[in-house]
Amino acid sequence: MKVKELVSELERFAPPSLQESYDNAGLNVGFPDAEINGVLICIDVVPEVVDEAIAKHCNMIVSHHPLIFPNIKRITGSNNVEKSIIKALQNNISIYCGHTNFDKTPNGVSMKMCEKLGLKNCTVLDSEANMLTKIAVYVPQQYAEAVRNAMFSAGAGTIGNYDECSFNIEGTGTFRANDNCNPFVGNIGERHHENEVKVEVICPTYLQSKVVSSMLKVHPYEEPAFDIYKLENRWNSVGLGAIGELESEISEEELLAKVKQNFNVGNIRHSAPTGRKVRRIAVCGGSGASFIRTAIASKADAYITADIKYHDWFLAEGKILLLDIGHYESEQFTKEIFYDIVVKKNNNFATYFSDINTNPINNY
């Protein structure tokens, strides 16, 4: 497998278009056409991780946090980022980073946190808006199934846990073929009436071109008629954070102990206990303080995230138990997401978890 082929598989799971505007997910350093000898999976890229890749004969590193973030203006080896870039290039090592696109994709970082806590009935905490498109196409009845199937195969028609979703309306289309036309049905210069089906499907905006292209390949008309509508609907499968429920309620102290053990946390900062039982829990990997109000509005009993600032803690107000478990700790299981994708698509090279703890924060 080549580097670019593995990148394609990673981005099939978490499309780059999902990343935040400030992010730099993707192939940060590398050789797209190089054959992969081995893959090392980590949360951060530091010189010690690159050394580890060299020692384990891995010519590709897959990291959660981008190495080049923000953009750099020179590479002189003056800091760890520049040293890592130089060392990687000198040793023909490619570095792929899957960041906020892996935070927001279905079954991404926060859903992995839910899995580790044993939460059920999990949904996205803050779903994305303006990322869906509706495509409506008019097609002769006998070709409607072929057109539907082509659009489904291209990624259209998924709503939540349902796929192959469409709406179909039968009607009569009219058209007149003018000179230089090559009509599929009807005669030049005569108005033609055709029994047609209007097929409507929803797709992610980033798949719009692919869906339209697939539809046009099987549509029989010389000039297919179709409409594209931008939707304001929230895409409930995509977004930041997640919320779910425990099998049964537990005390706040039991939750703290459970989180400390399951996430191997050295220190948990938390708000004042509310004295209530906990069952409904919201989570967000990484810096999730901006969703405290969302967690409260979603009637969560507790919210687990990282990087909560001083004044953010006052938002709890006895309404919710806030837990700050640390940025690295909240995202550590992203490595398992990467591993599952890499191993599923490969049988020819070794895949390793990094043994280097890149967490820059220490507890005394």
N, C-alpha and C positions, 0 to 999 in steps of 0.2 A: 504494500500500500504506500502511495506517495503522500507527502505532507498535505498537499492540497485536497486529497481525497478524504483524509481524516478530518480536516477542517470543514469540509462539506458536510460530513456526518454530524459533527458537533453543532454546526449551524443549522442543520435540518431540525435538530432538537430545540435549539434556541436561536432563532433567526436574528441576525445583526440589527435588523430594523426595530427590534424591541428595546434595544439599549437606550439609555438616557442620552440627551444631546451632549452632555459634558463628558461622556464616557469614551473609552478607546479600546473596546473589545475587538478581538480579531487576531490575526497573525501579526504580532508586534515586531518580531524579528524572524527572519527565516528564508528558507529555500523551498518554495512551493513544489518544485518538481523532484525533490530528493526522496529516495526510498527510505522508509522508516526502519531503523534498526531496533529501536526501543523507545518507550515513552515513560517519562517521569511525571507524576501528578503532584501538584502542590497548591498552596493557597497564595504564596508570595514568591517572587523570584528575587533571590539575593545571590551574591557570588558563591556562597557555600552550596546552594542548590545547583548551580551550574557545575560546580566541582563534583557534586554527587552524580549528576547526569553523565559526566565524563567517565567517572569511575564505574558506573553501571552500564556503560556503552549505550547510552540513550542519546539519540540525536534529535529528540523532540521533547519539549517540556510543555505540559498543559497546566496553566495556572488560573486561579480565580481572579486575583487582582492584576490589572494591567501593569506591565513593566514600565511602559512609556505613558506616564499619567501624572501631571499634564505633559504636553509636548516639550521636548528638550531642544535646545538651540545648538549644542555642541557635544561632542563625545571625546573627552580627554582623559577619562578614567579618574575624575576628581571625586566621584561619589559612587555608592554601591550600584545605582542604576547604570551609570556609564560603564563601570567595571563589568557588570553582568552582560551588557550588550557586547562589549569588546570580547570577552571570554567566549560568549556563545558564538559569535561570528568566526572567531579564530578556530573554533572546534566544530564548525558546520552544524550547529545546533539551532533548530527552529523553536520559537516560543509563541504559543497560542494562549490568549487570555479570554476567558468567558466570564464576563462580569455582570452588569445589570441586565443583559439579555437572559442570563441564567437565573437572575433574581425574579424576572417577570414571566418567564415561560411557564406553561402548565407543568406541574411536577418538578418545579425548580427548587431553589434554595429553601424558601420558607416551608414548602410542602415536605421537604426532607426533614426539617425541624419537627413538623407535626408527626411524621412517622416515628421519629426517635422518642417522642413523648407518648406515643400510642393514641393519638387523637383520631376521632372518627368524624364522618360527615364534614370533611374539610372543604372550605371554599376560599376564594381569594378575598383578602381583607379590603384592598383598595384597587378595584378593577379599572382597566384602561378604557378610555372613551376615544371616539374618532379614529378607530383602527379597523373598522369593518366597512365593507362595500357590498352592495346588492347588485347583481347582474341579472338582467332580464333579457331573454332572447326569444325571437319568434321563429318557429321551425315547423315544417310540414309534419303532420301527425306521425307518419310512419318513420320519421327520423328523430323524434323527440327522445326516445330511450337512448340512442347512440350519443346525442348531444349531452343529455344528463350525465351519462356515464363518463364522458370525456371531462366534464367539469368536476365531477366528483373525484376522478383520478388525479386531477391537478390540485386538489386541496379544498375545493368548495363544498358547501353543504354540511359543515359541522357546526352544531349548536350544542354547547355543553358536552355531555357524554353521548349525544346522538350524532350520527353521521348520515350521509346520503339524504339530507333534508332538502326538499324543494317544494315550491308551490306551482301548480300547473292550471292554466285556464285555456279552455278550447274556444276558438273563434274563427272568423273568416278574414283572411288577409287579401288585399287587392294590390295589384301592381300592373304596370304596362311597360313592356320591354321596348326601348327605343332602338334606333339604328346602332349597329356595332355592339349590341348586347348578345350574350350567349345564354339565354334563360334556361334554367333547369326544367321549368314547366312553363306553359303558355307560349303564345306566338308573338312575333315582332309586331308592334303597332296595335295590339289588342289588349284591352283590360282583362286581366285574369283574376279569378276568384279561387283561393286555395284554403282548404281546411288546415288550420295551423294550431299549434299549442304555444302559449307563452310560458316559458320555463323560467322561474325565478330561483336564484340561489344566493346565499350569503358566503362571502369569503374574506379572509384577512386582506387588508389593502395591499400588503406587500406581495400577495399572490395574484393580484388582479391581472397583471399582464400574462402570467402563465395560464390562468384559467381562460382568459379570452382567446389566447393563442390556441389552446387545446380545443376550444369550442369551434373556432374557425376551421380547424383542420378536418373536422368531421361534418360540418354544416354543408348541406348540398347546394345552397344558393350561391350565385355569383356575387351578390351583394347582400349578405345577411344583415337583418335589422336587429340591433340590440341596444339596450340602455344600461348605463352605469350610474348608480346612486351612492353618494357618500352618506354613511349612516352616523348618527350621533349616539346610537346605542352604546352602552358600556359592554365591553367584551368580558364576560364574567369568568372566563377561564384564564385570563391574562392580567397580570398586575403585580403589585408589591404586597408582601405580607400574606398571611393566611389565618384562618380561624376555624377551630373545630372543638370537639367535645371529648372529655374523658368518658370511659365506660360508666363510671360512678363518681360522685363528688368526693373530694378529699379536703383536708384542712389546708390552710395557707402554708403552715409549717411543713406539712407533708409534700406540698408542691415544691417548696424551696429545696428540700432534701432530694426530691426526685430529679429536679433540674441539675442540681450540683453533681449528682452521680452520673446521670445520663450524658451530660455535656462535659464532664470532667473539669468543672469550673473551680479555680482556686479561690475566687471571691465573688459573691453575688451582692451587688448593690440593689436595694429594694426600698419601696415606699413603706409608709406605716401600714401594718396589717389592718384590714377592714373588720376582721372578726367574723367574716362570713365564709361559708364553704366555697370551694372552687370546682367548677366543672367545665365551663365554657372558657377557652383560652385562645388568645390571639398571639401571633408571633410575627417577627420580621427579622430576617437575617441582616446583619450590618447595622447601619445608622438608621434606626426606625422611629426616632422620637417624634417626627412630624405626623405619625399616625396614632398618637396617643388618643386624640379626640375621636378618631375613627373607631378605635378599639372600644372606647367607652360607648359610643353611639351604637355599636354592634352588640352591646350588652355582654361584653366579655367580662369575666370575673378577674382575669389576670392578663397581663400583656408582657411578653418576653421579647426583648430586643437588646440593642447596645447603643453606646454613645449618647446616653441621656444627659443633657446639661442641667445645671443647677435649677434654673427657673422652670424647666419642664416637669420637675418632680411635683410642683405645686398643682399641676393639672389633675393629679390623682384624686385629691380632695375626698378621700374616703370612698370614692366610687369604684375604684379598681386597685388591684395590687400590681405595681410596676416592678419588673425585674430587669436589671441591666447585667447581662452575663458576660459582656465583653465582645468586641467586634470579631476577633479571631474565633472565639469559642462558638459564636452563633453561626458562623459560616464554615466551620471545619468539615462538615459532612458533605460539602460541595464536591470534595474529592471523590466521594462514592458515586456521585452523579456522573462525573467525568469517566470514572473507571468502568461503569456499566456500559457507557456508549462506546468506549474504546475497545473493550473486550468483546462486545457483541459483534463488532465489525471486523475483528482481527483474529487470525489464528497463527500468524507468522512472526510476531515479535513479542518480546517481553514487555510487561506493563508493571510499573512499580509505584507505590505510594512513597513520597519523600519521607525520609527519617529526620529531616531538619525541622525543628520547631521555629517557625519564622515569626511567631508572635512577639512584637516589640515591647509588650507590656509585661512586667513582672510583679508578682505579689510578695510582699514582705511578711 
